[in-house]
Amino acid sequence: MLACSALLAGCAAPDGSTALRIDRSTQAVSQSSRVSFVVLHYTVADTPRSLEILSQRNVSSHYLITDDEPPRIYQLVDESRRAWHAGQSEWYGRSDLNASSIGVEIVNKGPVDDGWQAYSDSQIEALTTLLRDIVARHQIHDRNVVGHSDVAPQRKQDPGPAFPWKQLADAGLGRWYDEAKAGRIAARYREEGLPPAHVIQEKLRRAGYAAPYSGTLDAGTRRVLRAVQMHFRPARHDGEPDAETLAILDTLP
């Protein structure tokens, strides 16, 4: 107690208050970023409404990419702080992803009358530049660049099937499957038939998804399958298990 009192007394500020002196000249080599994931979203709302919601309501994200030309990137929450964007979520057994992720919202309407709104080339270009920086600084693994629907498939469908995941993967951001190998495996499934539901659920869990353990193709399992399809096979995302979807799961890195 005496030593502590002496330390505090020796650190008195000009106004007479005490302050603890901390020496930061030596840094440990055994450390890493607290950020392990990037979660991508669409806003549904336009830019003014999105800014208002994400800055004034009970939801937030670290970044917002507008639909202006060229897009503007807003940082709404410092990366050292927790943004409220993922909600109840899970990926590879990790839950509460708000605590360990960076959230990026993109202004996009999502589902529209004739399908899904496309993302502009300039939005994806801005996102690619932003992600390169985030992924490099935090050393985020490819498989941990995900959509909201990947980490919360029972509740969410953003960034939706119009989002160009393969374009990002081709730019070195996010994972993709071995297409040639998947084609061969899909042919085998078509010939031999699909495995039972509990095997499909295990494949989903191995790929990172929070799949049910029911052993049946229940509604929850179909929602997870739909999330996989929206990410990797957006041409058909009905949640039905098929040879192509299972082959994709088998060849994901």
C-alpha positions as CSV (number, residue, x, y, z in Angstrom):
1,M,0.0,0.0,0.0
2,L,2.9,2.4,0.9
3,A,4.6,1.7,-2.5
4,C,1.3,2.3,-4.4
5,S,0.8,5.5,-2.5
6,A,4.3,6.7,-3.3
7,L,3.8,5.9,-7.0
8,L,0.6,7.8,-7.1
9,A,2.0,10.7,-5.2
10,G,5.0,10.9,-7.6
11,C,2.6,11.3,-10.5
12,A,0.7,14.3,-9.4
13,A,-0.7,16.4,-12.2
14,P,-0.4,20.2,-12.1
15,D,-3.9,20.6,-10.8
16,G,-3.0,18.5,-7.7
17,S,-4.8,15.3,-8.9
18,T,-2.9,12.0,-9.2
19,A,-2.3,10.1,-12.4
20,L,-0.8,6.6,-12.9
21,R,2.4,6.7,-15.0
22,I,2.4,3.8,-17.6
23,D,5.6,2.9,-19.4
24,R,4.7,1.7,-22.9
25,S,8.2,1.5,-24.3
26,T,8.2,-2.3,-24.3
27,Q,5.6,-4.2,-26.3
28,A,5.0,-8.0,-26.2
29,V,5.5,-10.0,-29.4
30,S,2.8,-12.4,-28.4
31,Q,-0.3,-10.5,-29.4
32,S,-2.8,-10.1,-32.3
33,S,-5.8,-8.1,-33.2
34,R,-9.1,-8.6,-31.4
35,V,-10.8,-8.5,-34.8
36,S,-11.3,-11.9,-36.5
37,F,-14.2,-11.3,-38.8
38,V,-15.7,-8.9,-41.3
39,V,-19.5,-9.1,-41.7
40,L,-21.1,-7.5,-44.8
41,H,-24.7,-6.2,-44.9
42,Y,-27.1,-4.4,-47.2
43,T,-29.0,-1.5,-45.7
44,V,-32.4,-1.8,-47.5
45,A,-32.8,2.0,-46.9
46,D,-31.3,4.8,-49.0
47,T,-28.2,6.7,-48.0
48,P,-29.8,9.5,-45.9
49,R,-32.1,7.0,-44.1
50,S,-29.2,4.6,-43.6
51,L,-27.0,7.2,-42.1
52,E,-29.8,8.2,-39.7
53,I,-30.5,4.7,-38.7
54,L,-26.9,3.6,-38.2
55,S,-25.9,6.7,-36.3
56,Q,-28.9,7.5,-34.2
57,R,-30.7,4.2,-33.6
58,N,-30.1,1.1,-31.6
59,V,-28.0,-0.4,-34.4
60,S,-24.7,0.6,-36.0
61,S,-21.8,-0.5,-38.2
62,H,-18.2,0.5,-38.5
63,Y,-18.5,1.5,-42.1
64,L,-21.2,2.5,-44.5
65,I,-20.7,2.6,-48.3
66,T,-23.2,4.8,-50.1
67,D,-24.7,4.5,-53.5
68,D,-23.4,7.9,-54.7
69,E,-21.2,8.1,-57.7
70,P,-18.4,7.7,-56.7
71,P,-19.5,6.1,-53.4
72,R,-18.7,7.7,-50.1
73,I,-17.3,5.6,-47.2
74,Y,-18.4,6.7,-43.8
75,Q,-16.7,5.4,-40.7
76,L,-19.4,5.5,-38.0
77,V,-17.7,3.5,-35.3
78,D,-14.0,3.3,-34.6
79,E,-12.6,-0.2,-35.2
80,S,-11.4,-0.4,-31.6
81,R,-15.1,-0.1,-30.5
82,R,-17.9,-2.6,-30.7
83,A,-20.6,-1.8,-33.4
84,W,-24.1,-3.3,-33.1
85,H,-24.5,-4.9,-36.5
86,A,-24.4,-8.7,-36.3
87,G,-26.9,-9.4,-33.4
88,Q,-27.3,-13.0,-32.4
89,S,-24.7,-14.7,-34.6
90,E,-22.3,-17.7,-34.8
91,W,-19.5,-18.7,-37.1
92,Y,-17.3,-21.8,-36.6
93,G,-18.6,-22.0,-33.1
94,R,-17.8,-18.4,-32.2
95,S,-20.9,-16.5,-31.1
96,D,-21.6,-12.8,-30.2
97,L,-19.6,-11.7,-33.3
98,N,-20.2,-8.0,-32.5
99,A,-17.3,-8.4,-30.0
100,S,-14.8,-9.6,-32.6
101,S,-15.9,-8.3,-36.0
102,I,-16.0,-5.2,-38.2
103,G,-19.4,-4.5,-39.8
104,V,-19.7,-3.0,-43.3
105,E,-23.1,-1.8,-44.5
106,I,-23.6,-1.2,-48.2
107,V,-26.5,1.0,-49.4
108,N,-28.7,-1.5,-51.4
109,K,-32.5,-2.1,-51.4
110,G,-32.0,-5.9,-51.3
111,P,-35.2,-7.7,-52.6
112,V,-37.1,-5.6,-55.1
113,D,-40.1,-6.4,-57.3
114,D,-38.2,-8.1,-60.1
115,G,-35.6,-9.9,-57.9
116,W,-32.7,-8.3,-56.1
117,Q,-31.0,-5.0,-56.6
118,A,-27.6,-5.2,-58.1
119,Y,-24.6,-3.6,-56.4
120,S,-22.8,-1.0,-58.6
121,D,-19.3,-1.6,-59.9
122,S,-18.1,1.5,-58.0
123,Q,-19.6,0.2,-54.7
124,I,-17.7,-3.1,-55.1
125,E,-14.6,-1.3,-56.1
126,A,-14.8,0.9,-53.0
127,L,-15.6,-2.2,-50.8
128,T,-12.6,-4.1,-52.3
129,T,-10.2,-1.3,-51.4
130,L,-11.7,-1.0,-47.9
131,L,-11.5,-4.8,-47.3
132,R,-7.9,-5.1,-48.5
133,D,-7.0,-2.6,-45.8
134,I,-9.1,-4.2,-43.0
135,V,-8.1,-7.7,-43.8
136,A,-4.4,-6.9,-44.0
137,R,-4.3,-4.9,-40.8
138,H,-6.2,-7.4,-38.7
139,Q,-4.9,-10.5,-40.6
140,I,-8.4,-11.9,-41.1
141,H,-8.6,-15.4,-42.6
142,D,-10.4,-15.7,-46.0
143,R,-13.2,-17.9,-44.5
144,N,-14.0,-15.1,-42.0
145,V,-15.1,-12.6,-44.6
146,V,-18.8,-13.3,-44.4
147,G,-22.3,-12.1,-45.0
148,H,-24.9,-11.4,-42.3
149,S,-26.8,-14.4,-43.7
150,D,-23.8,-16.7,-43.2
151,V,-23.6,-15.9,-39.5
152,A,-27.3,-15.5,-38.8
153,P,-29.0,-17.7,-41.4
154,Q,-32.2,-18.1,-39.4
155,R,-32.8,-14.4,-39.3
156,K,-31.0,-12.6,-42.1
157,Q,-30.5,-12.8,-45.9
158,D,-28.2,-9.9,-46.5
159,P,-26.1,-9.1,-48.5
160,G,-28.3,-11.3,-50.7
161,P,-27.8,-13.4,-53.8
162,A,-27.0,-10.3,-56.0
163,F,-23.8,-9.7,-54.0
164,P,-20.7,-10.7,-56.1
165,W,-18.8,-13.0,-53.7
166,K,-16.8,-14.6,-56.4
167,Q,-15.6,-11.3,-57.6
168,L,-14.3,-10.5,-54.1
169,A,-12.7,-14.0,-53.9
170,D,-11.0,-13.5,-57.3
171,A,-9.5,-10.3,-55.8
172,G,-8.1,-12.3,-52.9
173,L,-10.8,-11.4,-50.4
174,G,-12.9,-14.2,-48.9
175,R,-12.9,-17.9,-49.7
176,W,-14.2,-19.8,-52.7
177,Y,-14.6,-23.5,-53.6
178,D,-12.6,-25.6,-56.0
179,E,-15.0,-25.5,-59.0
180,A,-13.4,-28.3,-61.0
181,K,-13.3,-30.7,-58.0
182,A,-16.9,-29.7,-57.1
183,G,-18.0,-30.6,-60.6
184,R,-16.6,-34.1,-60.2
185,I,-18.1,-34.6,-56.8
186,A,-21.5,-33.3,-57.9
187,A,-21.6,-35.8,-60.7
188,R,-20.9,-38.6,-58.2
189,Y,-23.8,-37.3,-56.0
190,R,-26.1,-37.3,-59.0
191,E,-25.1,-40.9,-59.7
192,E,-25.1,-42.3,-56.1
193,G,-27.6,-40.0,-54.4
194,L,-27.4,-37.5,-51.6
195,P,-26.4,-38.4,-48.1
196,P,-28.9,-38.4,-45.2
197,A,-29.8,-35.2,-43.4
198,H,-27.5,-35.6,-40.4
199,V,-24.5,-35.9,-42.8
200,I,-25.6,-32.7,-44.6
201,Q,-25.9,-30.9,-41.3
202,E,-22.4,-32.0,-40.4
203,K,-21.1,-30.7,-43.7
204,L,-22.7,-27.3,-43.0
205,R,-21.1,-27.2,-39.5
206,R,-17.7,-28.1,-41.0
207,A,-18.1,-25.1,-43.3
208,G,-18.7,-22.8,-40.4
209,Y,-22.4,-22.6,-40.3
210,A,-24.6,-23.0,-37.2
211,A,-26.7,-25.9,-38.5
212,P,-29.2,-27.8,-36.4
213,Y,-28.5,-31.2,-35.0
214,S,-32.0,-32.5,-35.7
215,G,-31.0,-35.2,-38.2
216,T,-33.9,-34.1,-40.5
217,L,-34.2,-31.6,-43.3
218,D,-36.2,-29.2,-41.1
219,A,-36.9,-25.5,-41.8
220,G,-33.8,-24.4,-39.9
221,T,-31.5,-26.6,-42.0
222,R,-33.1,-25.4,-45.2
223,R,-32.4,-21.8,-44.2
224,V,-28.8,-22.6,-43.6
225,L,-28.6,-24.3,-47.0
226,R,-30.1,-21.2,-48.5
227,A,-27.4,-19.1,-47.0
228,V,-24.8,-21.3,-48.5
229,Q,-26.5,-21.1,-51.9
230,M,-26.8,-17.3,-51.8
231,H,-23.1,-17.0,-51.1
232,F,-21.7,-19.6,-53.5
233,R,-24.4,-20.6,-56.0
234,P,-26.8,-17.6,-56.2
235,A,-28.5,-18.8,-59.4
236,R,-30.7,-21.1,-57.3
237,H,-31.1,-20.5,-53.6
238,D,-34.3,-22.3,-52.5
239,G,-32.7,-24.1,-49.6
240,E,-33.2,-27.5,-51.1
241,P,-30.2,-29.8,-50.8
242,D,-28.8,-30.9,-54.2
243,A,-25.6,-32.3,-55.7
244,E,-24.1,-29.0,-56.5
245,T,-24.6,-27.4,-53.1
246,L,-23.2,-30.5,-51.3
247,A,-20.2,-30.6,-53.7
248,I,-19.5,-26.9,-52.9
249,L,-19.5,-27.7,-49.2
250,D,-17.1,-30.6,-49.7
251,T,-14.6,-28.4,-51.5
252,L,-14.6,-25.2,-49.5
253,P,-11.2,-24.4,-48.1
